[in-house]
C-alpha cells in the first residue's frame, strides 16, 4: 500500500511510504525542496546533520540537496553575463528556496511533484525566467527523481543541474566502489589521478570529479552495513563528484550536468532555447544483503 502523510515538524514534511516494502521518503518543500530522509526496510540510507537542518541560515548537510543553476562554486562566487557581473553562491539557490507541491500520487507507486519558479530574488543573481518541476517517486527499494527545466525567458537559459546526496556510512574503509572511470580530477589541486577503485580516507577532505564516464551506472557497496547502492543516470549527467570529510559518517556521490565554473567557461553547460524544455532523471536503488 502506498500513502502520503503530511506532518508539521519544524517545517511541513511530506512522508511518502511504500508500506509493503517498509520504505519511506521524507520531503521538505520549503527547505529547498529537499529529500531529508530515505528509508529502505526501515534503515536510513541518507545521512542528515539535524543541527544544521534546524538552522535556516545554514545550508543543509544531509539528505539530497538540489544543485541549480550551478554545480560547485564560481571563482569569487562571480560570473559575467551580457557584460554585467553577478554574484552566485556555491551550488546555486534552488537548495535554499521554498518549493511548492503541485501533485501527489499514491497508486501503483507513490510520488510527489514540486515546482520552483524564478522570482525577484532569483533574478538579482540570475537574470532569467524559468520553472523547475521535480517529481520524487518511491517504489520498493528504488527512488527515482524526474527533473524538468522550462525556459520562460526571451533569452537563452544557461545552467547546470545536479544532486548532492549524503549517504550514511559508519566505516568508510568497508566501502567498495564501482565508478565507471579510470581517472579523476582533484577539485582542490586540479591535478588528475588514476582511479583504482578506492580512496585514501586518511585525508581530511576528498573532493574529486570523474569526467570520463564509460557507463551510466555506478555502485557503492558498504560491507559494514551490508548495503549496495546503485546510482543510474542519463546522458544529462556526464560528471560524478565524490566528496567526504574525515570523521563524518557520510560520503557523497553526486551526479552533475556540468563541472565547476561552467557558467563562465561553458564546459558541458546546458543552454536552453527561449520557451524550451529540458528533462533529466536519476534512479537510486538500495539493496541490503
Number of C-alpha atoms within 10 A of each C-alpha: 13 20 17 19 10 12 13 8 8 9 13 14 20 20 19 28 26 22 14 11 15 15 23 27 25 21 25 23 23 17 24 23 25 23 23 25 19 27 17 20 17 11 13 17 20 21 23 21 16 12 10 14 18 14 10 10 9 11 15 23 19 25 25 27 24 24 25 20 21 29 27 23 18 20 12 10 14 17 20 11 12 5 7 7 11 14 15 21 15 20 24 25 19 24 23 21 16 18 23 16 19 12 11 17 15 17 10 10 16 22 24 22 21 20 20 20 18 16 14 10 11 18 11 12 17 22 17 18 21 20 16 20 19 24 20 19 20 25 21 19 19 17 20 19 18 15 20 15 22 20 22 19 16 11 15 17 23 19 22 26 25 28 23 25 23 25 22 21 22 14 15 21 15 13 20 16 16 14 23 19 18 15 19 22 18 17 18 10 9 11 10 14 12 10 15 12 14 12 15 10 14 11 10 10 14 19 16 23 23 23 20 14 18 11 14 16 17 19 19 18 19 21 17 13 16 11 17 18 19 18 20 18 22 16 11 21 23 20 19 28 23 19 18 21 16 14 13 14 17 23 23 22 22 22 27 28 26 26 27 20 21 22 25 14 11 14 13 18 19 20 17 18 17 16 15 15 15 15 14 18 17 20 17 18 17 22 14 15 8
